[in-house]
Amino acid sequence: MATICTYWISTALLTLLYLSSAVMYLTKGKWVRQTLAGLGYPAYLVPLMIVVKVLGPAAVLSRINVGLSDLAYAGMFYHLLLAGLAHFAVRKPNEALPAIVGLALLITSFVTQNAARGIASPYGLF
């Protein structure tokens, strides 16, 4: 029971992190573009990232297809890892905190997914 609660809490918080980020990308577009430019990323990534930040958690939550859900986990893992590393690369480690928290939530959600879901992922641990 504790594993199931851990899964749903970590997944809900991860989804909240991603959706709030997508809303910020929509509402504060100019600031987001400037921040991404400061990290060395092009501005044309913003619309793509908005879509990804909505579809990734949707794939994990809906779990229409286990393979698609696992692919979404992998995409979010690489996104959060690269986001955190980008902040460290420009010597702004404090700004990497959301990515670090997101990675912890993502790993917790992924590891506990099989306990909470009907169809098990072949990559999950429990």
C-alpha positions as CSV (number, residue, x, y, z in Angstrom):
1,M,0.0,0.0,0.0
2,A,2.8,2.4,0.8
3,T,4.4,1.7,-2.6
4,I,1.1,2.6,-4.3
5,C,0.8,5.8,-2.4
6,T,4.4,6.7,-3.2
7,Y,3.8,6.1,-6.9
8,W,0.8,8.3,-7.1
9,I,2.2,11.1,-5.0
10,S,5.5,11.2,-6.9
11,T,3.7,11.0,-10.2
12,A,1.2,13.7,-9.3
13,L,4.0,16.0,-8.2
14,L,6.0,15.3,-11.3
15,T,2.9,16.0,-13.4
16,L,2.4,19.3,-11.5
17,L,6.0,20.3,-12.1
18,Y,5.7,19.6,-15.8
19,L,2.3,21.3,-16.3
20,S,3.3,24.4,-14.3
21,S,6.4,24.6,-16.4
22,A,4.3,24.4,-19.6
23,V,2.0,27.2,-18.3
24,M,5.1,29.3,-17.5
25,Y,6.4,28.7,-21.0
26,L,3.1,29.9,-22.3
27,T,2.6,33.0,-20.1
28,K,6.2,34.2,-19.8
29,G,7.5,33.4,-23.2
30,K,9.9,36.3,-23.5
31,W,11.6,35.5,-20.2
32,V,11.7,31.8,-21.0
33,R,13.4,32.6,-24.4
34,Q,16.0,34.8,-22.7
35,T,16.7,32.1,-20.1
36,L,17.1,29.4,-22.7
37,A,19.4,31.7,-24.7
38,G,21.5,32.2,-21.6
39,L,21.8,28.4,-21.4
40,G,22.8,28.2,-25.0
41,Y,19.5,26.8,-26.4
42,P,17.7,28.3,-29.4
43,A,14.3,30.0,-28.9
44,Y,12.5,27.8,-31.4
45,L,12.5,25.0,-28.8
46,V,9.9,26.8,-26.7
47,P,6.8,25.7,-28.6
48,L,8.2,22.1,-28.9
49,M,8.9,22.0,-25.1
50,I,5.4,23.2,-24.3
51,V,3.9,20.2,-26.3
52,V,6.4,17.8,-24.7
53,K,5.7,19.1,-21.2
54,V,2.0,18.3,-21.7
55,L,2.2,15.1,-23.6
56,G,4.9,13.4,-21.4
57,P,2.9,13.4,-18.2
58,A,-0.3,12.6,-20.2
59,A,1.4,9.4,-21.5
60,V,2.6,8.4,-18.0
61,L,-0.8,9.1,-16.4
62,S,-3.0,7.6,-19.1
63,R,-0.8,4.6,-19.7
64,I,-2.6,3.8,-22.9
65,N,0.4,1.8,-23.9
66,V,3.1,0.6,-21.6
67,G,5.8,1.1,-24.2
68,L,4.7,4.7,-24.8
69,S,4.6,5.3,-21.0
70,D,8.2,4.0,-20.7
71,L,9.3,6.1,-23.6
72,A,7.8,9.2,-21.9
73,Y,9.7,8.3,-18.7
74,A,12.9,8.1,-20.8
75,G,12.2,11.4,-22.5
76,M,11.5,13.2,-19.2
77,F,14.6,11.6,-17.7
78,Y,16.9,13.0,-20.4
79,H,15.1,16.3,-20.4
80,L,15.5,16.8,-16.6
81,L,19.1,15.5,-16.7
82,L,20.1,17.9,-19.5
83,A,18.3,20.8,-17.9
84,G,20.1,20.3,-14.7
85,L,23.5,19.9,-16.4
86,A,22.9,23.0,-18.5
87,H,22.4,25.1,-15.3
88,F,25.6,23.6,-13.8
89,A,27.5,24.3,-17.1
90,V,26.7,28.1,-16.9
91,R,27.6,28.1,-13.2
92,K,24.0,28.6,-11.9
93,P,23.6,25.5,-9.7
94,N,20.7,27.0,-7.7
95,E,18.6,27.2,-10.8
96,A,19.1,23.4,-11.3
97,L,17.0,22.6,-8.2
98,P,13.7,22.0,-10.1
99,A,15.4,19.6,-12.4
100,I,17.0,17.8,-9.5
101,V,13.7,17.5,-7.7
102,G,12.1,16.4,-10.9
103,L,14.7,13.7,-11.4
104,A,14.0,12.4,-7.8
105,L,10.2,12.4,-8.5
106,L,10.7,10.7,-11.9
107,I,12.9,8.0,-10.5
108,T,10.5,7.3,-7.6
109,S,7.5,7.2,-10.0
110,F,9.3,4.9,-12.4
111,V,10.6,2.5,-9.8
112,T,7.2,2.1,-8.1
113,Q,5.0,2.1,-11.2
114,N,4.5,-1.7,-11.4
115,A,3.0,-1.8,-7.9
116,A,0.3,0.7,-8.7
117,R,-0.5,-0.2,-12.3
118,G,-2.4,-3.2,-13.7
119,I,-0.1,-3.9,-16.7
120,A,3.5,-4.1,-15.5
121,S,6.3,-2.4,-17.3
122,P,9.1,-4.9,-18.1
123,Y,11.6,-2.2,-16.9
124,G,10.1,-1.4,-13.5
125,L,11.5,-2.9,-10.3
126,F,8.5,-3.9,-8.2
